[in-house]
């Protein structure tokens, strides 16, 4: 919602804005909450593969145990 606030208080002219408040509200409808290891198919690619190719969450948490 910080982005929405930024659009409201920005001093950029309307013509120069990349998006407006309505664009932000429409994008909010597309956000979906997923669990850490929940498989999600997006464009024929498994979402968890994308995450794990960037950083293995299991390796991260193994080296950062709960205190």
N, CA, C, O and CB atoms as a CASP TS submission, in Angstrom:
PFRMAT TS
TARGET T0000
AUTHOR 0000-0000-0000
METHOD Language model
MODEL 1
PARENT N/A
ATOM      1  N   UNK     1       0.811  -1.186   0.000  1.00  0.00           N
ATOM      2  CA  UNK     1       0.000   0.000   0.000  1.00  0.00           C
ATOM      3  C   UNK     1       0.861   1.260   0.000  1.00  0.00           C
ATOM      4  O   UNK     1       0.361   2.361  -0.228  1.00  0.00           O
ATOM      5  CB  UNK     1      -0.926  -0.007   1.191  1.00  0.00           C
ATOM      6  N   UNK     2       2.148   1.093   0.254  1.00  0.00           N
ATOM      7  CA  UNK     2       3.038   2.246   0.164  1.00  0.00           C
ATOM      8  C   UNK     2       3.041   2.821  -1.241  1.00  0.00           C
ATOM      9  O   UNK     2       3.121   4.036  -1.423  1.00  0.00           O
ATOM     10  CB  UNK     2       4.457   1.862   0.575  1.00  0.00           C
ATOM     11  N   UNK     3       2.953   1.959  -2.219  1.00  0.00           N
ATOM     12  CA  UNK     3       2.929   2.410  -3.597  1.00  0.00           C
ATOM     13  C   UNK     3       1.702   3.268  -3.867  1.00  0.00           C
ATOM     14  O   UNK     3       1.785   4.277  -4.566  1.00  0.00           O
ATOM     15  CB  UNK     3       2.961   1.222  -4.546  1.00  0.00           C
ATOM     16  N   UNK     4       0.588   2.873  -3.322  1.00  0.00           N
ATOM     17  CA  UNK     4      -0.641   3.652  -3.472  1.00  0.00           C
ATOM     18  C   UNK     4      -0.488   5.034  -2.843  1.00  0.00           C
ATOM     19  O   UNK     4      -0.908   6.035  -3.424  1.00  0.00           O
ATOM     20  CB  UNK     4      -1.828   2.910  -2.838  1.00  0.00           C
ATOM     21  N   UNK     5       0.108   5.086  -1.667  1.00  0.00           N
ATOM     22  CA  UNK     5       0.347   6.377  -1.012  1.00  0.00           C
ATOM     23  C   UNK     5       1.293   7.240  -1.833  1.00  0.00           C
ATOM     24  O   UNK     5       1.102   8.451  -1.944  1.00  0.00           O
ATOM     25  CB  UNK     5       0.918   6.168   0.396  1.00  0.00           C
ATOM     26  N   UNK     6       2.306   6.617  -2.403  1.00  0.00           N
ATOM     27  CA  UNK     6       3.261   7.361  -3.222  1.00  0.00           C
ATOM     28  C   UNK     6       2.561   8.006  -4.418  1.00  0.00           C
ATOM     29  O   UNK     6       2.813   9.168  -4.736  1.00  0.00           O
ATOM     30  CB  UNK     6       4.393   6.436  -3.702  1.00  0.00           C
ATOM     31  N   UNK     7       1.695   7.260  -5.069  1.00  0.00           N
ATOM     32  CA  UNK     7       0.972   7.800  -6.220  1.00  0.00           C
ATOM     33  C   UNK     7       0.124   8.991  -5.802  1.00  0.00           C
ATOM     34  O   UNK     7       0.028   9.969  -6.543  1.00  0.00           O
ATOM     35  CB  UNK     7       0.088   6.717  -6.865  1.00  0.00           C
ATOM     36  N   UNK     8      -0.487   8.926  -4.633  1.00  0.00           N
ATOM     37  CA  UNK     8      -1.353  10.013  -4.162  1.00  0.00           C
ATOM     38  C   UNK     8      -0.576  11.288  -3.852  1.00  0.00           C
ATOM     39  O   UNK     8      -1.056  12.383  -4.147  1.00  0.00           O
ATOM     40  CB  UNK     8      -2.112   9.572  -2.924  1.00  0.00           C
ATOM     41  N   UNK     9       0.611  11.171  -3.267  1.00  0.00           N
ATOM     42  CA  UNK     9       1.352  12.354  -2.833  1.00  0.00           C
ATOM     43  C   UNK     9       2.450  12.765  -3.804  1.00  0.00           C
ATOM     44  O   UNK     9       3.116  13.777  -3.587  1.00  0.00           O
ATOM     45  CB  UNK     9       1.953  12.107  -1.482  1.00  0.00           C
ATOM     46  N   UNK    10       2.644  12.015  -4.848  1.00  0.00           N
ATOM     47  CA  UNK    10       3.704  12.302  -5.809  1.00  0.00           C
ATOM     48  C   UNK    10       3.447  13.635  -6.512  1.00  0.00           C
ATOM     49  O   UNK    10       2.305  14.002  -6.787  1.00  0.00           O
ATOM     50  CB  UNK    10       3.816  11.167  -6.841  1.00  0.00           C
ATOM     51  N   UNK    11       4.527  14.341  -6.792  1.00  0.00           N
ATOM     52  CA  UNK    11       4.414  15.624  -7.482  1.00  0.00           C
ATOM     53  C   UNK    11       4.674  15.475  -8.981  1.00  0.00           C
ATOM     54  O   UNK    11       4.907  16.462  -9.679  1.00  0.00           O
ATOM     55  CB  UNK    11       5.390  16.636  -6.880  1.00  0.00           C
ATOM     56  N   UNK    12       4.632  14.246  -9.462  1.00  0.00           N
ATOM     57  CA  UNK    12       4.814  13.980 -10.885  1.00  0.00           C
ATOM     58  C   UNK    12       3.505  14.294 -11.598  1.00  0.00           C
ATOM     59  O   UNK    12       2.425  14.003 -11.084  1.00  0.00           O
ATOM     60  CB  UNK    12       5.255  12.497 -11.139  1.00  0.00           C
ATOM     61  N   UNK    13       3.606  14.881 -12.768  1.00  0.00           N
ATOM     62  CA  UNK    13       2.381  15.206 -13.503  1.00  0.00           C
ATOM     63  C   UNK    13       1.664  13.925 -13.922  1.00  0.00           C
ATOM     64  O   UNK    13       2.284  12.871 -14.061  1.00  0.00           O
ATOM     65  CB  UNK    13       2.702  16.074 -14.744  1.00  0.00           C
ATOM     66  N   UNK    14       0.391  14.026 -14.116  1.00  0.00           N
ATOM     67  CA  UNK    14      -0.432  12.869 -14.471  1.00  0.00           C
ATOM     68  C   UNK    14       0.069  12.225 -15.764  1.00  0.00           C
ATOM     69  O   UNK    14       0.052  11.001 -15.890  1.00  0.00           O
ATOM     70  CB  UNK    14      -1.908  13.284 -14.621  1.00  0.00           C
ATOM     71  N   UNK    15       0.504  13.023 -16.707  1.00  0.00           N
ATOM     72  CA  UNK    15       0.982  12.504 -17.990  1.00  0.00           C
ATOM     73  C   UNK    15       2.273  11.701 -17.834  1.00  0.00           C
ATOM     74  O   UNK    15       2.527  10.782 -18.612  1.00  0.00           O
ATOM     75  CB  UNK    15       1.203  13.652 -18.969  1.00  0.00           C
ATOM     76  N   UNK    16       3.090  12.041 -16.832  1.00  0.00           N
ATOM     77  CA  UNK    16       4.374  11.373 -16.645  1.00  0.00           C
ATOM     78  C   UNK    16       4.305  10.152 -15.734  1.00  0.00           C
ATOM     79  O   UNK    16       5.287   9.420 -15.607  1.00  0.00           O
ATOM     80  CB  UNK    16       5.362  12.343 -16.090  1.00  0.00           C
ATOM     81  N   UNK    17       3.171   9.929 -15.107  1.00  0.00           N
ATOM     82  CA  UNK    17       3.041   8.777 -14.209  1.00  0.00           C
ATOM     83  C   UNK    17       3.013   7.485 -15.009  1.00  0.00           C
ATOM     84  O   UNK    17       2.376   7.403 -16.059  1.00  0.00           O
ATOM     85  CB  UNK    17       1.771   8.896 -13.345  1.00  0.00           C
ATOM     86  N   UNK    18       3.713   6.478 -14.498  1.00  0.00           N
ATOM     87  CA  UNK    18       3.702   5.172 -15.146  1.00  0.00           C
ATOM     88  C   UNK    18       2.405   4.429 -14.866  1.00  0.00           C
ATOM     89  O   UNK    18       1.942   3.642 -15.692  1.00  0.00           O
ATOM     90  CB  UNK    18       4.891   4.340 -14.683  1.00  0.00           C
ATOM     91  N   UNK    19       1.824   4.678 -13.708  1.00  0.00           N
ATOM     92  CA  UNK    19       0.578   4.027 -13.318  1.00  0.00           C
ATOM     93  C   UNK    19      -0.172   4.937 -12.366  1.00  0.00           C
ATOM     94  O   UNK    19       0.409   5.819 -11.734  1.00  0.00           O
ATOM     95  CB  UNK    19       0.844   2.645 -12.667  1.00  0.00           C
ATOM     96  N   UNK    20      -1.452   4.712 -12.277  1.00  0.00           N
ATOM     97  CA  UNK    20      -2.265   5.517 -11.371  1.00  0.00           C
ATOM     98  C   UNK    20      -2.836   4.627 -10.270  1.00  0.00           C
ATOM     99  O   UNK    20      -2.530   3.436 -10.202  1.00  0.00           O
ATOM    100  CB  UNK    20      -3.404   6.235 -12.141  1.00  0.00           C
ATOM    101  N   UNK    21      -3.650   5.200  -9.428  1.00  0.00           N
ATOM    102  CA  UNK    21      -4.204   4.460  -8.295  1.00  0.00           C
ATOM    103  C   UNK    21      -5.071   3.290  -8.763  1.00  0.00           C
ATOM    104  O   UNK    21      -5.066   2.230  -8.136  1.00  0.00           O
ATOM    105  CB  UNK    21      -5.023   5.394  -7.402  1.00  0.00           C
ATOM    106  N   UNK    22      -5.803   3.471  -9.842  1.00  0.00           N
ATOM    107  CA  UNK    22      -6.638   2.383 -10.369  1.00  0.00           C
ATOM    108  C   UNK    22      -5.786   1.206 -10.852  1.00  0.00           C
ATOM    109  O   UNK    22      -6.173   0.050 -10.679  1.00  0.00           O
ATOM    110  CB  UNK    22      -7.518   2.897 -11.520  1.00  0.00           C
ATOM    111  N   UNK    23      -4.632   1.494 -11.454  1.00  0.00           N
ATOM    112  CA  UNK    23      -3.722   0.422 -11.871  1.00  0.00           C
ATOM    113  C   UNK    23      -3.271  -0.397 -10.668  1.00  0.00           C
ATOM    114  O   UNK    23      -3.210  -1.624 -10.730  1.00  0.00           O
ATOM    115  CB  UNK    23      -2.498   1.003 -12.607  1.00  0.00           C
ATOM    116  N   UNK    24      -2.960   0.280  -9.591  1.00  0.00           N
ATOM    117  CA  UNK    24      -2.516  -0.407  -8.374  1.00  0.00           C
ATOM    118  C   UNK    24      -3.638  -1.262  -7.805  1.00  0.00           C
ATOM    119  O   UNK    24      -3.411  -2.410  -7.423  1.00  0.00           O
ATOM    120  CB  UNK    24      -2.036   0.607  -7.319  1.00  0.00           C
ATOM    121  N   UNK    25      -4.841  -0.715  -7.747  1.00  0.00           N
ATOM    122  CA  UNK    25      -5.975  -1.475  -7.222  1.00  0.00           C
ATOM    123  C   UNK    25      -6.268  -2.709  -8.074  1.00  0.00           C
ATOM    124  O   UNK    25      -6.596  -3.769  -7.539  1.00  0.00           O
ATOM    125  CB  UNK    25      -7.216  -0.587  -7.148  1.00  0.00           C
ATOM    126  N   UNK    26      -6.153  -2.577  -9.397  1.00  0.00           N
ATOM    127  CA  UNK    26      -6.369  -3.734 -10.275  1.00  0.00           C
ATOM    128  C   UNK    26      -5.290  -4.792 -10.063  1.00  0.00           C
ATOM    129  O   UNK    26      -5.576  -5.987 -10.122  1.00  0.00           O
ATOM    130  CB  UNK    26      -6.391  -3.294 -11.750  1.00  0.00           C
ATOM    131  N   UNK    27      -4.069  -4.368  -9.821  1.00  0.00           N
ATOM    132  CA  UNK    27      -2.989  -5.339  -9.609  1.00  0.00           C
ATOM    133  C   UNK    27      -3.161  -6.073  -8.281  1.00  0.00           C
ATOM    134  O   UNK    27      -2.746  -7.225  -8.155  1.00  0.00           O
ATOM    135  CB  UNK    27      -1.622  -4.638  -9.648  1.00  0.00           C
ATOM    136  N   UNK    28      -3.764  -5.423  -7.298  1.00  0.00           N
ATOM    137  CA  UNK    28      -3.981  -6.069  -5.999  1.00  0.00           C
ATOM    138  C   UNK    28      -4.894  -7.288  -6.131  1.00  0.00           C
ATOM    139  O   UNK    28      -4.763  -8.242  -5.364  1.00  0.00           O
ATOM    140  CB  UNK    28      -4.582  -5.070  -5.001  1.00  0.00           C
ATOM    141  N   UNK    29      -5.807  -7.266  -7.084  1.00  0.00           N
ATOM    142  CA  UNK    29      -6.705  -8.404  -7.306  1.00  0.00           C
ATOM    143  C   UNK    29      -5.958  -9.634  -7.805  1.00  0.00           C
ATOM    144  O   UNK    29      -6.455 -10.753  -7.672  1.00  0.00           O
ATOM    145  CB  UNK    29      -7.789  -8.027  -8.303  1.00  0.00           C
ATOM    146  N   UNK    30      -4.779  -9.444  -8.373  1.00  0.00           N
ATOM    147  CA  UNK    30      -4.017 -10.556  -8.949  1.00  0.00           C
ATOM    148  C   UNK    30      -3.047 -11.192  -7.959  1.00  0.00           C
ATOM    149  O   UNK    30      -2.442 -12.220  -8.261  1.00  0.00           O
ATOM    150  CB  UNK    30      -3.254 -10.080 -10.158  1.00  0.00           C
ATOM    151  N   UNK    31      -2.894 -10.598  -6.792  1.00  0.00           N
ATOM    152  CA  UNK    31      -1.964 -11.130  -5.799  1.00  0.00           C
ATOM    153  C   UNK    31      -2.583 -12.345  -5.129  1.00  0.00           C
ATOM    154  O   UNK    31      -3.734 -12.318  -4.694  1.00  0.00           O
ATOM    155  CB  UNK    31      -1.597 -10.053  -4.746  1.00  0.00           C
ATOM    156  N   UNK    32      -1.800 -13.404  -5.055  1.00  0.00           N
ATOM    157  CA  UNK    32      -2.264 -14.636  -4.425  1.00  0.00           C
ATOM    158  C   UNK    32      -1.252 -15.052  -3.364  1.00  0.00           C
ATOM    159  O   UNK    32      -0.051 -15.100  -3.632  1.00  0.00           O
ATOM    160  CB  UNK    32      -2.466 -15.770  -5.482  1.00  0.00           C
ATOM    161  N   UNK    33      -1.726 -15.349  -2.179  1.00  0.00           N
ATOM    162  CA  UNK    33      -0.856 -15.774  -1.086  1.00  0.00           C
ATOM    163  C   UNK    33      -0.589 -17.262  -1.232  1.00  0.00           C
ATOM    164  O   UNK    33      -1.515 -18.055  -1.406  1.00  0.00           O
ATOM    165  CB  UNK    33      -1.492 -15.455   0.303  1.00  0.00           C
ATOM    166  N   UNK    34       0.693 -17.639  -1.161  1.00  0.00           N
ATOM    167  CA  UNK    34       1.071 -19.051  -1.219  1.00  0.00           C
ATOM    168  C   UNK    34       1.942 -19.381  -0.019  1.00  0.00           C
ATOM    169  O   UNK    34       2.618 -18.513   0.533  1.00  0.00           O
ATOM    170  CB  UNK    34       1.813 -19.382  -2.545  1.00  0.00           C
ATOM    171  N   UNK    35       1.916 -20.639   0.376  1.00  0.00           N
ATOM    172  CA  UNK    35       2.751 -21.104   1.478  1.00  0.00           C
ATOM    173  C   UNK    35       4.180 -21.331   0.976  1.00  0.00           C
ATOM    174  O   UNK    35       4.417 -21.377  -0.231  1.00  0.00           O
ATOM    175  CB  UNK    35       2.171 -22.408   2.099  1.00  0.00           C
ATOM    176  N   UNK    36       5.123 -21.472   1.900  1.00  0.00           N
ATOM    177  CA  UNK    36       6.536 -21.582   1.556  1.00  0.00           C
ATOM    178  C   UNK    36       6.828 -22.685   0.545  1.00  0.00           C
ATOM    179  O   UNK    36       7.519 -22.430  -0.441  1.00  0.00           O
ATOM    180  CB  UNK    36       7.338 -21.823   2.796  1.00  0.00           C
ATOM    181  N   UNK    37       6.336 -23.877   0.750  1.00  0.00           N
ATOM    182  CA  UNK    37       6.639 -24.996  -0.147  1.00  0.00           C
ATOM    183  C   UNK    37       5.432 -25.431  -0.972  1.00  0.00           C
ATOM    184  O   UNK    37       5.387 -26.558  -1.464  1.00  0.00           O
ATOM    185  CB  UNK    37       7.154 -26.174   0.652  1.00  0.00           C
ATOM    186  N   UNK    38       4.476 -24.559  -1.119  1.00  0.00           N
ATOM    187  CA  UNK    38       3.276 -24.884  -1.887  1.00  0.00           C
ATOM    188  C   UNK    38       3.579 -24.792  -3.380  1.00  0.00           C
ATOM    189  O   UNK    38       3.959 -23.730  -3.871  1.00  0.00           O
ATOM    190  CB  UNK    38       2.105 -23.939  -1.509  1.00  0.00           C
ATOM    191  N   UNK    39       3.413 -25.906  -4.107  1.00  0.00           N
ATOM    192  CA  UNK    39       3.667 -25.842  -5.560  1.00  0.00           C
ATOM    193  C   UNK    39       2.611 -25.002  -6.268  1.00  0.00           C
ATOM    194  O   UNK    39       1.421 -25.123  -5.976  1.00  0.00           O
ATOM    195  CB  UNK    39       3.697 -27.259  -6.165  1.00  0.00           C
ATOM    196  N   UNK    40       3.033 -24.164  -7.184  1.00  0.00           N
ATOM    197  CA  UNK    40       2.128 -23.330  -7.979  1.00  0.00           C
ATOM    198  C   UNK    40       2.583 -23.397  -9.418  1.00  0.00           C
ATOM    199  O   UNK    40       3.756 -23.156  -9.702  1.00  0.00           O
ATOM    200  CB  UNK    40       2.099 -21.850  -7.468  1.00  0.00           C
ATOM    201  N   UNK    41       1.690 -23.716 -10.329  1.00  0.00           N
ATOM    202  CA  UNK    41       2.036 -23.754 -11.742  1.00  0.00           C
ATOM    203  C   UNK    41       1.731 -22.396 -12.359  1.00  0.00           C
ATOM    204  O   UNK    41       0.585 -21.948 -12.373  1.00  0.00           O
ATOM    205  CB  UNK    41       1.266 -24.885 -12.479  1.00  0.00           C
ATOM    206  N   UNK    42       2.757 -21.762 -12.859  1.00  0.00           N
ATOM    207  CA  UNK    42       2.609 -20.461 -13.507  1.00  0.00           C
ATOM    208  C   UNK    42       3.344 -20.531 -14.837  1.00  0.00           C
ATOM    209  O   UNK    42       4.555 -20.751 -14.871  1.00  0.00           O
ATOM    210  CB  UNK    42       3.163 -19.293 -12.606  1.00  0.00           C
ATOM    211  N   UNK    43       2.627 -20.347 -15.914  1.00  0.00           N
ATOM    212  CA  UNK    43       3.215 -20.369 -17.253  1.00  0.00           C
ATOM    213  C   UNK    43       4.056 -21.616 -17.483  1.00  0.00           C
ATOM    214  O   UNK    43       5.193 -21.529 -17.946  1.00  0.00           O
ATOM    215  CB  UNK    43       4.063 -19.130 -17.472  1.00  0.00           C
ATOM    216  N   UNK    44       3.503 -22.757 -17.162  1.00  0.00           N
ATOM    217  CA  UNK    44       4.157 -24.040 -17.382  1.00  0.00           C
ATOM    218  C   UNK    44       5.403 -24.241 -16.527  1.00  0.00           C
ATOM    219  O   UNK    44       6.131 -25.212 -16.731  1.00  0.00           O
ATOM    220  CB  UNK    44       4.519 -24.176 -18.826  1.00  0.00           C
ATOM    221  N   UNK    45       5.662 -23.367 -15.597  1.00  0.00           N
ATOM    222  CA  UNK    45       6.849 -23.451 -14.741  1.00  0.00           C
ATOM    223  C   UNK    45       6.390 -23.592 -13.305  1.00  0.00           C
ATOM    224  O   UNK    45       5.488 -22.879 -12.864  1.00  0.00           O
ATOM    225  CB  UNK    45       7.773 -22.201 -14.911  1.00  0.00           C
ATOM    226  N   UNK    46       6.992 -24.487 -12.591  1.00  0.00           N
ATOM    227  CA  UNK    46       6.633 -24.681 -11.202  1.00  0.00           C
ATOM    228  C   UNK    46       7.198 -23.528 -10.379  1.00  0.00           C
ATOM    229  O   UNK    46       8.408 -23.300 -10.378  1.00  0.00           O
ATOM    230  CB  UNK    46       7.150 -26.043 -10.680  1.00  0.00           C
ATOM    231  N   UNK    47       6.336 -22.808  -9.685  1.00  0.00           N
ATOM    232  CA  UNK    47       6.741 -21.618  -8.937  1.00  0.00           C
ATOM    233  C   UNK    47       7.827 -21.925  -7.917  1.00  0.00           C
ATOM    234  O   UNK    47       8.748 -21.130  -7.731  1.00  0.00           O
ATOM    235  CB  UNK    47       5.544 -21.007  -8.239  1.00  0.00           C
ATOM    236  N   UNK    48       7.727 -23.070  -7.256  1.00  0.00           N
ATOM    237  CA  UNK    48       8.742 -23.394  -6.250  1.00  0.00           C
ATOM    238  C   UNK    48      10.108 -23.593  -6.886  1.00  0.00           C
ATOM    239  O   UNK    48      11.122 -23.350  -6.232  1.00  0.00           O
ATOM    240  CB  UNK    48       8.343 -24.648  -5.475  1.00  0.00           C
ATOM    241  N   UNK    49      10.170 -24.030  -8.150  1.00  0.00           N
ATOM    242  CA  UNK    49      11.455 -24.160  -8.838  1.00  0.00           C
ATOM    243  C   UNK    49      12.121 -22.800  -8.995  1.00  0.00           C
ATOM    244  O   UNK    49      13.336 -22.676  -8.837  1.00  0.00           O
ATOM    245  CB  UNK    49      11.268 -24.819 -10.213  1.00  0.00           C
ATOM    246  N   UNK    50      11.332 -21.788  -9.302  1.00  0.00           N
ATOM    247  CA  UNK    50      11.876 -20.441  -9.465  1.00  0.00           C
ATOM    248  C   UNK    50      12.473 -19.956  -8.151  1.00  0.00           C
ATOM    249  O   UNK    50      13.576 -19.409  -8.129  1.00  0.00           O
ATOM    250  CB  UNK    50      10.784 -19.464  -9.953  1.00  0.00           C
ATOM    251  N   UNK    51      11.750 -20.154  -7.066  1.00  0.00           N
ATOM    252  CA  UNK    51      12.244 -19.723  -5.758  1.00  0.00           C
ATOM    253  C   UNK    51      13.507 -20.479  -5.384  1.00  0.00           C
ATOM    254  O   UNK    51      14.493 -19.875  -4.963  1.00  0.00           O
ATOM    255  CB  UNK    51      11.170 -19.924  -4.682  1.00  0.00           C
ATOM    256  N   UNK    52      13.483 -21.801  -5.536  1.00  0.00           N
ATOM    257  CA  UNK    52      14.621 -22.599  -5.099  1.00  0.00           C
ATOM    258  C   UNK    52      15.838 -22.435  -5.995  1.00  0.00           C
ATOM    259  O   UNK    52      16.958 -22.689  -5.552  1.00  0.00           O
ATOM    260  CB  UNK    52      14.234 -24.044  -5.041  1.00  0.00           C
ATOM    261  N   UNK    53      15.653 -22.022  -7.233  1.00  0.00           N
ATOM    262  CA  UNK    53      16.814 -21.762  -8.075  1.00  0.00           C
ATOM    263  C   UNK    53      17.486 -20.453  -7.668  1.00  0.00           C
ATOM    264  O   UNK    53      18.679 -20.266  -7.908  1.00  0.00           O
ATOM    265  CB  UNK    53      16.407 -21.719  -9.557  1.00  0.00           C
ATOM    266  N   UNK    54      16.733 -19.556  -7.062  1.00  0.00           N
ATOM    267  CA  UNK    54      17.301 -18.295  -6.592  1.00  0.00           C
ATOM    268  C   UNK    54      17.984 -18.480  -5.244  1.00  0.00           C
ATOM    269  O   UNK    54      19.141 -18.092  -5.080  1.00  0.00           O
ATOM    270  CB  UNK    54      16.212 -17.219  -6.491  1.00  0.00           C
ATOM    271  N   UNK    55      17.297 -19.056  -4.294  1.00  0.00           N
ATOM    272  CA  UNK    55      17.862 -19.325  -2.968  1.00  0.00           C
ATOM    273  C   UNK    55      17.116 -20.511  -2.377  1.00  0.00           C
ATOM    274  O   UNK    55      15.885 -20.545  -2.376  1.00  0.00           O
ATOM    275  CB  UNK    55      17.764 -18.065  -2.026  1.00  0.00           C
ATOM    276  N   UNK    56      17.852 -21.460  -1.886  1.00  0.00           N
ATOM    277  CA  UNK    56      17.218 -22.614  -1.260  1.00  0.00           C
ATOM    278  C   UNK    56      16.794 -22.223   0.143  1.00  0.00           C
ATOM    279  O   UNK    56      17.630 -21.955   1.006  1.00  0.00           O
ATOM    280  CB  UNK    56      18.172 -23.845  -1.234  1.00  0.00           C
ATOM    281  N   UNK    57      15.501 -22.192   0.358  1.00  0.00           N
ATOM    282  CA  UNK    57      14.998 -21.792   1.666  1.00  0.00           C
ATOM    283  C   UNK    57      15.418 -22.784   2.739  1.00  0.00           C
ATOM    284  O   UNK    57      15.686 -22.393   3.875  1.00  0.00           O
ATOM    285  CB  UNK    57      13.479 -21.663   1.636  1.00  0.00           C
ATOM    286  N   UNK    58      15.477 -24.072   2.386  1.00  0.00           N
ATOM    287  CA  UNK    58      15.890 -25.077   3.363  1.00  0.00           C
ATOM    288  C   UNK    58      17.322 -24.827   3.825  1.00  0.00           C
ATOM    289  O   UNK    58      17.615 -24.914   5.018  1.00  0.00           O
ATOM    290  CB  UNK    58      15.761 -26.487   2.770  1.00  0.00           C
ATOM    291  N   UNK    59      18.212 -24.519   2.887  1.00  0.00           N
ATOM    292  CA  UNK    59      19.610 -24.243   3.243  1.00  0.00           C
ATOM    293  C   UNK    59      19.696 -22.974   4.087  1.00  0.00           C
ATOM    294  O   UNK    59      20.467 -22.908   5.044  1.00  0.00           O
ATOM    295  CB  UNK    59      20.486 -24.102   1.970  1.00  0.00           C
ATOM    296  N   UNK    60      18.906 -21.976   3.729  1.00  0.00           N
ATOM    297  CA  UNK    60      18.919 -20.726   4.490  1.00  0.00           C
ATOM    298  C   UNK    60      18.522 -20.973   5.937  1.00  0.00           C
ATOM    299  O   UNK    60      19.233 -20.561   6.853  1.00  0.00           O
ATOM    300  CB  UNK    60      17.977 -19.696   3.853  1.00  0.00           C
ATOM    301  N   UNK    61      17.395 -21.641   6.151  1.00  0.00           N
ATOM    302  CA  UNK    61      16.913 -21.845   7.514  1.00  0.00           C
ATOM    303  C   UNK    61      17.789 -22.818   8.285  1.00  0.00           C
ATOM    304  O   UNK    61      17.854 -22.738   9.512  1.00  0.00           O
ATOM    305  CB  UNK    61      15.483 -22.347   7.494  1.00  0.00           C
ATOM    306  N   UNK    62      18.466 -23.736   7.600  1.00  0.00           N
ATOM    307  CA  UNK    62      19.382 -24.650   8.287  1.00  0.00           C
ATOM    308  C   UNK    62      20.560 -23.882   8.869  1.00  0.00           C
ATOM    309  O   UNK    62      21.068 -24.234   9.934  1.00  0.00           O
ATOM    310  CB  UNK    62      19.883 -25.745   7.326  1.00  0.00           C
ATOM    311  N   UNK    63      20.993 -22.841   8.180  1.00  0.00           N
ATOM    312  CA  UNK    63      22.122 -22.051   8.677  1.00  0.00           C
ATOM    313  C   UNK    63      21.675 -20.894   9.568  1.00  0.00           C
ATOM    314  O   UNK    63      22.518 -20.180  10.110  1.00  0.00           O
ATOM    315  CB  UNK    63      22.929 -21.510   7.510  1.00  0.00           C
ATOM    316  N   UNK    64      20.368 -20.695   9.731  1.00  0.00           N
ATOM    317  CA  UNK    64      19.819 -19.653  10.600  1.00  0.00           C
ATOM    318  C   UNK    64      18.776 -20.274  11.532  1.00  0.00           C
ATOM    319  O   UNK    64      17.585 -19.986  11.411  1.00  0.00           O
ATOM    320  CB  UNK    64      19.192 -18.496   9.757  1.00  0.00           C
ATOM    321  N   UNK    65      19.219 -21.122  12.460  1.00  0.00           N
ATOM    322  CA  UNK    65      18.245 -21.799  13.331  1.00  0.00           C
ATOM    323  C   UNK    65      17.535 -20.818  14.261  1.00  0.00           C
ATOM    324  O   UNK    65      18.025 -19.725  14.542  1.00  0.00           O
ATOM    325  CB  UNK    65      18.939 -22.882  14.159  1.00  0.00           C
ATOM    326  N   UNK    66      16.375 -21.246  14.723  1.00  0.00           N
ATOM    327  CA  UNK    66      15.633 -20.433  15.695  1.00  0.00           C
ATOM    328  C   UNK    66      16.445 -20.302  16.971  1.00  0.00           C
ATOM    329  O   UNK    66      17.143 -21.229  17.382  1.00  0.00           O
ATOM    330  CB  UNK    66      14.243 -21.053  15.997  1.00  0.00           C
ATOM    331  N   UNK    67      16.342 -19.157  17.577  1.00  0.00           N
ATOM    332  CA  UNK    67      17.088 -18.929  18.824  1.00  0.00           C
ATOM    333  C   UNK    67      16.213 -19.116  20.020  1.00  0.00           C
ATOM    334  O   UNK    67      16.674 -18.964  21.151  1.00  0.00           O
ATOM    335  CB  UNK    67      17.690 -17.543  18.851  1.00  0.00           C
TER
END
